[in-house]
Amino acid sequence: MPLPKCKRVDAADTAACDALLAHGWREIEVLVTWRARGAVQPTPQNIVRQVMNIARVTGGEGRLFRDKAVARKTAIAKRVEWMRGLAEKAVKNEEVLRHVVWCAEGDGEIGAVLLFQFCKLVARVNFIAVHPKYQRRGGGRVLIEKLKAGCEWVYAGTQEHNEPAMAFYKALGFEIVKRERTFHR
């Protein structure tokens, strides 16, 4: 099954949102972009397999999981594929915007993972996840605080319905800078 087409529109632009709905687009979610001021140049680590494992076992909060027209198995497969691509770019350092992976250990294995892009002291969080058996132990907080320490700005996006993620970024001093409505067709 092909993936649905995706458009994101500023949530305040009601005319554009209404036009998409009138033309058969389905509203899926509201994506919230957060920003925080940071205060160490990261280096990539070769951990593609572990990143893919965490992508498989952590919750499905992405847009494909919210679209009833996309099977959960397909959403998981696409998420793992996307994460593998990001992790491989981090390892190879192929792009101008460096893709970087940091991990927090838990009992001798990777307990949390943070993938982000870094360029000119600005970082964009692409993915952060904590293995379920290590959640609520501070691994995610440690990774974000370390990232903030080496940047002028850190940006992160999360779905508005994902209350734990919204509370997480707020508790870490992030502020909301943009809301975008997500549509599929």
Phi, psi and omega per residue, in radians:
M1 nan 2.221 3.109
P2 -1.211 2.605 3.102
L3 -1.236 2.621 3.110
P4 -1.210 2.664 3.002
K5 -1.224 2.599 -3.064
C6 -2.250 2.373 2.999
K7 -2.310 2.468 3.034
R8 -2.060 2.345 -3.081
V9 -2.286 2.446 3.079
D10 -0.888 2.219 -3.080
A11 -1.036 -0.463 3.142
A12 -1.350 -0.265 -3.114
D13 -1.513 1.328 -3.054
T14 -1.137 -0.547 3.135
A15 -1.113 -0.781 3.130
A16 -1.155 -0.700 3.122
C17 -1.117 -0.787 3.118
D18 -1.090 -0.658 3.134
A19 -1.138 -0.725 3.100
L20 -1.101 -0.757 3.121
L21 -1.088 -0.694 -3.141
A22 -1.168 -0.383 -3.123
H23 -1.801 0.398 2.997
G24 1.568 0.142 3.095
W25 -1.410 2.558 3.089
R26 -1.798 2.296 3.057
E27 -1.398 2.265 -3.037
I28 -1.844 -0.791 -3.040
E29 -2.899 3.035 2.964
V30 -1.989 2.141 3.104
L31 -1.629 2.232 -3.129
V32 -1.872 2.226 3.086
T33 -1.768 2.235 -3.131
W34 -1.905 2.704 3.089
R35 -2.449 2.488 3.067
A36 -2.475 2.519 3.036
R37 -1.304 2.428 3.086
G38 -1.980 -3.133 3.135
A39 -2.032 nan nan
V40 nan 1.787 3.135
Q41 -0.683 1.973 -3.127
P42 -1.348 2.815 3.071
T43 -2.228 2.468 -3.120
P44 -1.266 2.683 3.098
Q45 -2.188 2.533 -3.108
N46 -1.469 1.541 -3.062
I47 -2.408 0.626 -3.054
V48 -0.957 -0.805 -3.078
R49 -1.083 -0.758 -3.139
Q50 -1.169 -0.658 3.114
V51 -1.086 -0.768 3.131
M52 -1.095 -0.663 3.122
N53 -1.110 -0.787 3.123
I54 -1.129 -0.651 3.092
A55 -1.075 -0.602 3.141
R56 -1.254 -0.680 -2.962
V57 -1.670 -0.199 3.125
T58 -1.522 2.863 -3.034
G59 -1.040 2.775 -3.141
G60 -1.755 1.572 -3.135
E61 -1.860 -0.088 -3.090
G62 -1.234 2.972 -3.054
R63 -1.059 -0.616 -3.131
L64 -1.171 -0.537 3.111
F65 -1.228 -0.446 -3.118
R66 -1.509 -0.289 -3.106
D67 -1.492 1.991 -3.105
K68 -1.122 -0.330 -3.140
A69 -1.425 -0.111 -3.131
V70 -1.943 2.153 3.138
A71 -1.109 2.513 -3.132
R72 -1.006 -0.713 3.127
K73 -1.048 -0.718 3.102
T74 -1.144 -0.744 3.135
A75 -1.075 -0.762 3.123
I76 -1.105 -0.806 -3.129
A77 -1.052 -0.752 3.136
K78 -1.167 -0.666 3.116
R79 -1.117 -0.778 3.135
V80 -1.121 -0.738 3.110
E81 -1.058 -0.777 3.136
W82 -1.092 -0.774 -3.127
M83 -1.134 -0.707 3.108
R84 -1.049 -0.763 3.119
G85 -1.044 -0.773 3.122
L86 -1.134 -0.768 -3.128
A87 -1.131 -0.708 3.122
E88 -1.130 -0.676 3.077
K89 -1.111 -0.642 3.113
A90 -1.112 -0.769 -3.115
V91 -1.143 -0.765 -3.096
K92 -1.452 -0.301 -3.115
N93 0.916 0.866 -3.015
E94 -1.384 -0.502 -2.955
E95 -1.796 2.811 3.070
V96 -1.066 -0.793 3.009
L97 -1.392 1.929 -3.073
R98 -1.204 2.257 2.999
H99 -1.588 2.229 -3.026
V100 -2.257 2.535 3.088
V101 -2.127 2.265 2.983
W102 -2.141 2.595 -3.136
C103 -2.311 2.628 3.003
A104 -1.987 2.321 -3.100
E105 -1.516 2.650 3.051
G106 -2.489 2.019 3.118
D107 0.904 0.757 3.062
G108 1.432 0.071 3.088
E109 -2.324 2.977 3.137
I110 -1.271 2.127 -3.130
G111 -1.786 -0.447 -3.137
A112 -2.576 2.626 -3.142
V113 -2.402 2.477 3.089
L114 -2.274 2.096 3.034
L115 -1.931 2.317 3.140
F116 -2.623 2.853 3.029
Q117 -1.810 2.497 -3.074
F118 -2.347 2.233 3.108
C119 -2.730 2.174 3.052
K120 0.901 0.873 3.081
L121 1.134 0.321 3.040
V122 -2.117 2.302 3.130
A123 -2.083 2.541 3.072
R124 -2.144 2.007 3.122
V125 -1.249 2.111 3.082
N126 -1.618 -0.577 -3.053
F127 -2.844 2.337 2.975
I128 -2.424 2.319 3.132
A129 -2.634 2.601 3.079
V130 -2.139 2.263 3.104
H131 -0.953 2.403 -3.077
P132 -0.883 -0.642 -3.098
K133 -1.319 -0.132 3.112
Y134 -1.997 0.118 -3.121
Q135 -1.192 2.675 3.124
R136 1.190 0.450 3.102
R137 -2.026 0.043 3.064
G138 1.638 0.057 -3.127
G139 -1.103 -0.758 3.108
G140 -1.118 -0.747 3.120
R141 -1.068 -0.761 -3.141
V142 -1.047 -0.772 -3.125
L143 -1.124 -0.776 -3.140
I144 -1.173 -0.733 3.126
E145 -1.094 -0.697 3.096
K146 -1.106 -0.723 3.114
L147 -1.111 -0.795 3.129
K148 -1.066 -0.564 -3.114
A149 -1.157 -0.389 -3.090
G150 -1.924 0.243 -3.057
C151 -2.329 2.761 2.965
E152 -1.421 -0.741 3.118
W153 -2.370 2.532 3.001
V154 -2.201 2.248 3.098
Y155 -1.982 2.512 3.097
A156 -2.559 2.559 3.086
G157 -2.069 2.532 3.051
T158 -2.602 2.806 3.116
Q159 -1.357 2.437 -3.094
E160 -1.050 -0.555 -3.137
H161 -1.323 -0.207 -3.096
N162 -1.492 1.420 -3.043
E163 -1.039 -0.712 3.099
P164 -1.058 -0.729 3.133
A165 -1.179 -0.702 3.111
M166 -1.056 -0.783 3.131
A167 -1.159 -0.651 3.137
F168 -1.041 -0.914 -3.108
Y169 -1.173 -0.665 3.100
K170 -1.093 -0.752 -3.135
A171 -1.127 -0.454 -3.139
L172 -1.595 0.164 3.041
G173 1.552 0.210 3.098
F174 -1.355 2.674 3.059
E175 -2.131 2.596 3.113
I176 -1.358 2.251 3.132
V177 -2.028 -0.261 -3.117
K178 -2.831 2.571 2.997
R179 -2.222 2.298 3.111
E180 -2.233 2.357 3.060
R181 -1.514 2.397 -3.097
T182 -1.858 2.294 -3.138
F183 -2.167 2.539 3.046
H184 -2.130 2.677 2.976
R185 -2.552 nan nan
